[in-house]
């Protein structure tokens, strides 16, 4: 009986250690993104370089997509230190491409939206962590809906429909709320699996952090459409 208790405590400790690492990496990435975004928008030369050059901005966006693909699809073949630097590079590039929001929306509304996003994210993530329900079906549904949202967004580039834009925004918010809960539960399960210390644990933590980081950033941008006040 005592032996079983010791074993259970060890599993719980492994899980908590892993989950803590995931949220730690996510937090670091968000801080880097915010610092880089503020540095770009507050430095005129950097603003002209990145935001005044559409070709460079498109190149950075393509680079971001490539990094996400590499981290998601080739994580098993990467060294832990390489995965770490690629993740941090991605968060920095995201800071550059997101810096433009400071030229569109007021700083106050951006800050307000960030805290609203953080609060919503915390609540939903806590639900995903503590719920006993299996969220696999929800995750699959949200992923399929996300594909529909992306396609609708591409179509609306040509249509320019305000109504469709708002539908995309509200559906997108629901999608990333669902994905946040699902990804959190998936990370908890990874922690319960008892990933050993070292490179494999680091890579697993970075992969989990990337998923939550993307959920947070996309939720923030969608909420900014609702709460953002333009300059």
C-alpha positions as CSV (number, residue, x, y, z in Angstrom):
1,X,0.0,0.0,0.0
2,X,2.8,2.4,0.9
3,X,4.7,1.4,-2.2
4,X,1.7,2.2,-4.3
5,X,1.5,5.7,-2.7
6,X,5.2,6.3,-3.4
7,X,4.7,5.3,-7.0
8,X,1.7,7.5,-7.4
9,X,3.5,10.5,-5.9
10,X,6.4,10.0,-8.3
11,X,4.0,10.0,-11.3
12,X,2.3,13.1,-10.1
13,X,5.7,14.8,-9.6
14,X,6.8,13.9,-13.1
15,X,3.6,15.3,-14.5
16,X,3.8,18.5,-12.6
17,X,7.4,19.0,-13.6
18,X,6.6,18.5,-17.2
19,X,3.6,20.7,-17.2
20,X,5.5,23.4,-15.4
21,X,8.2,23.3,-18.1
22,X,5.6,23.6,-20.8
23,X,4.1,26.7,-19.3
24,X,7.5,28.1,-18.5
25,X,8.6,27.9,-22.2
26,X,5.2,29.3,-23.3
27,X,5.7,32.3,-20.9
28,X,9.3,32.9,-22.2
29,X,8.0,32.9,-25.8
30,X,5.2,35.4,-25.0
31,X,7.7,37.7,-23.3
32,X,10.1,37.6,-26.2
33,X,7.2,38.3,-28.6
34,X,6.1,41.3,-26.6
35,X,9.6,42.7,-26.1
36,X,10.5,42.4,-29.8
37,X,7.1,43.9,-30.9
38,X,7.6,46.9,-28.6
39,X,11.2,47.3,-29.7
40,X,10.2,47.3,-33.4
41,X,7.4,49.8,-33.0
42,X,9.4,52.1,-30.8
43,X,12.4,52.2,-33.0
44,X,11.7,54.2,-36.2
45,X,14.5,52.5,-38.2
46,X,13.2,49.0,-37.3
47,X,9.6,50.1,-38.1
48,X,10.6,51.3,-41.5
49,X,12.7,48.2,-42.1
50,X,10.1,45.6,-41.2
51,X,6.7,47.2,-41.5
52,X,7.6,49.5,-44.4
53,X,8.9,46.6,-46.5
54,X,6.0,44.4,-47.6
55,X,8.2,41.9,-49.4
56,X,10.3,41.4,-46.2
57,X,7.2,41.1,-44.1
58,X,5.8,38.4,-46.3
59,X,9.2,36.6,-46.2
60,X,9.1,36.7,-42.4
61,X,5.6,35.2,-42.4
62,X,6.7,32.4,-44.6
63,X,9.7,31.8,-42.3
64,X,7.3,31.6,-39.4
65,X,5.2,29.0,-41.1
66,X,8.3,27.0,-42.0
67,X,9.5,27.1,-38.4
68,X,6.1,25.8,-37.1
69,X,6.2,23.0,-39.6
70,X,9.8,22.0,-38.7
71,X,9.1,22.1,-35.0
72,X,5.8,20.2,-35.4
73,X,6.8,17.6,-38.0
74,X,10.5,17.1,-37.3
75,X,10.8,17.4,-33.6
76,X,11.8,13.8,-33.2
77,X,14.9,14.4,-35.4
78,X,16.0,17.7,-33.8
79,X,18.4,18.0,-31.0
80,X,16.8,19.6,-27.9
81,X,19.0,22.7,-28.1
82,X,18.1,23.1,-31.8
83,X,14.4,22.9,-31.0
84,X,14.8,25.4,-28.2
85,X,16.5,28.0,-30.4
86,X,14.1,27.5,-33.2
87,X,11.2,28.0,-30.8
88,X,12.7,31.2,-29.5
89,X,13.5,32.4,-33.0
90,X,9.9,31.8,-34.0
91,X,8.6,33.8,-31.0
92,X,11.0,36.7,-32.0
93,X,9.8,36.6,-35.6
94,X,6.2,36.6,-34.4
95,X,7.0,39.8,-32.4
96,X,8.2,41.5,-35.6
97,X,5.1,40.6,-37.6
98,X,2.7,41.4,-34.7
99,X,4.3,44.8,-34.0
100,X,2.0,46.3,-36.7
101,X,-0.9,46.0,-34.3
102,X,0.5,49.0,-32.3
103,X,0.1,51.1,-35.4
104,X,-3.5,50.1,-35.8
105,X,-4.9,49.8,-32.3
106,X,-4.4,52.0,-29.2
107,X,-1.9,50.7,-26.6
108,X,-4.6,50.7,-24.0
109,X,-7.0,48.5,-26.0
110,X,-4.1,46.1,-26.8
111,X,-3.2,45.9,-23.1
112,X,-6.9,45.4,-22.1
113,X,-7.3,42.6,-24.7
114,X,-4.1,40.9,-23.6
115,X,-5.4,40.7,-20.0
116,X,-8.8,39.5,-21.1
117,X,-7.1,36.9,-23.2
118,X,-4.8,35.8,-20.3
119,X,-7.8,35.5,-18.0
120,X,-9.9,33.5,-20.5
121,X,-6.9,31.3,-21.4
122,X,-6.2,30.6,-17.7
123,X,-9.8,29.5,-17.1
124,X,-10.1,27.3,-20.2
125,X,-6.7,25.8,-19.6
126,X,-7.6,25.0,-16.0
127,X,-10.7,23.3,-17.3
128,X,-8.7,21.2,-19.7
129,X,-6.3,20.2,-17.0
130,X,-8.8,19.2,-14.3
131,X,-11.8,17.9,-16.3
132,X,-12.3,14.1,-16.3
133,X,-14.0,14.3,-19.7
134,X,-12.1,13.1,-22.8
135,X,-11.6,16.1,-25.0
136,X,-10.3,14.2,-28.0
137,X,-13.5,14.6,-30.0
138,X,-13.6,18.3,-29.2
139,X,-10.0,18.7,-30.4
140,X,-10.8,16.9,-33.7
141,X,-13.9,19.0,-34.2
142,X,-12.0,22.3,-33.4
143,X,-9.2,21.3,-35.8
144,X,-11.7,20.6,-38.7
145,X,-13.5,23.9,-38.0
146,X,-10.2,25.7,-38.0
147,X,-9.6,24.5,-41.5
148,X,-13.0,25.9,-42.5
149,X,-12.2,29.2,-40.8
150,X,-8.9,29.5,-42.7
151,X,-10.6,28.8,-46.0
152,X,-13.4,31.3,-45.2
153,X,-10.8,33.9,-44.3
154,X,-9.0,33.4,-47.7
155,X,-12.3,33.6,-49.6
156,X,-13.2,36.8,-47.6
157,X,-10.0,38.5,-48.8
158,X,-11.7,38.7,-52.2
159,X,-15.3,39.2,-51.0
160,X,-14.6,41.8,-48.3
161,X,-17.8,40.8,-46.4
162,X,-18.1,42.5,-43.0
163,X,-20.7,40.0,-41.9
164,X,-18.5,37.0,-42.9
165,X,-15.6,38.7,-41.1
166,X,-17.6,38.8,-37.8
167,X,-18.7,35.2,-38.2
168,X,-15.1,34.1,-38.8
169,X,-14.1,36.1,-35.7
170,X,-16.7,34.6,-33.3
171,X,-16.2,31.0,-34.7
172,X,-12.4,31.4,-34.5
173,X,-12.7,32.4,-30.8
174,X,-14.7,29.3,-30.0
175,X,-12.3,27.2,-32.0
176,X,-9.2,28.4,-30.1
177,X,-11.0,28.2,-26.7
178,X,-11.7,24.5,-27.5
179,X,-8.2,23.9,-28.7
180,X,-6.7,25.5,-25.6
181,X,-8.7,23.0,-23.4
182,X,-7.8,20.1,-25.7
183,X,-4.1,20.9,-25.9
184,X,-3.9,21.4,-22.1
185,X,-5.4,18.0,-21.6
186,X,-3.0,16.5,-24.1
187,X,0.0,18.0,-22.4
188,X,-1.3,16.6,-19.0
189,X,-1.5,13.1,-20.6
190,X,2.1,13.5,-22.0
191,X,3.2,14.4,-18.4
192,X,1.4,11.3,-17.0
193,X,3.2,9.2,-19.5
194,X,6.4,9.9,-17.6
195,X,8.7,11.4,-20.2
196,X,12.2,11.0,-18.8
197,X,14.4,13.9,-18.0
198,X,16.8,15.2,-20.6
199,X,16.4,15.9,-24.3
200,X,13.1,14.1,-24.8
201,X,11.4,15.9,-22.0
202,X,12.7,19.2,-23.2
203,X,11.5,18.6,-26.8
204,X,8.1,17.4,-25.5
205,X,7.8,20.6,-23.4
206,X,8.7,22.8,-26.3
207,X,6.2,21.1,-28.5
208,X,3.5,21.5,-25.9
209,X,4.5,25.2,-25.3
210,X,4.3,25.8,-29.1
211,X,0.7,24.5,-29.2
212,X,-0.4,26.6,-26.2
213,X,1.5,29.7,-27.5
214,X,-0.3,29.4,-30.9
215,X,-3.6,29.1,-29.1
216,X,-2.9,32.1,-27.0
217,X,-1.7,34.3,-29.8
218,X,-4.6,33.5,-32.1
219,X,-7.1,34.0,-29.4
220,X,-5.6,37.3,-28.6
221,X,-5.7,38.5,-32.2
222,X,-9.3,37.4,-32.6
223,X,-10.4,39.1,-29.4
224,X,-8.5,42.2,-30.5
225,X,-10.9,42.5,-33.4
226,X,-13.7,42.8,-30.8
227,X,-12.1,44.9,-28.1
228,X,-9.4,46.8,-30.1
229,X,-9.9,50.6,-30.5
230,X,-8.3,52.0,-33.6
231,X,-6.0,55.1,-33.4
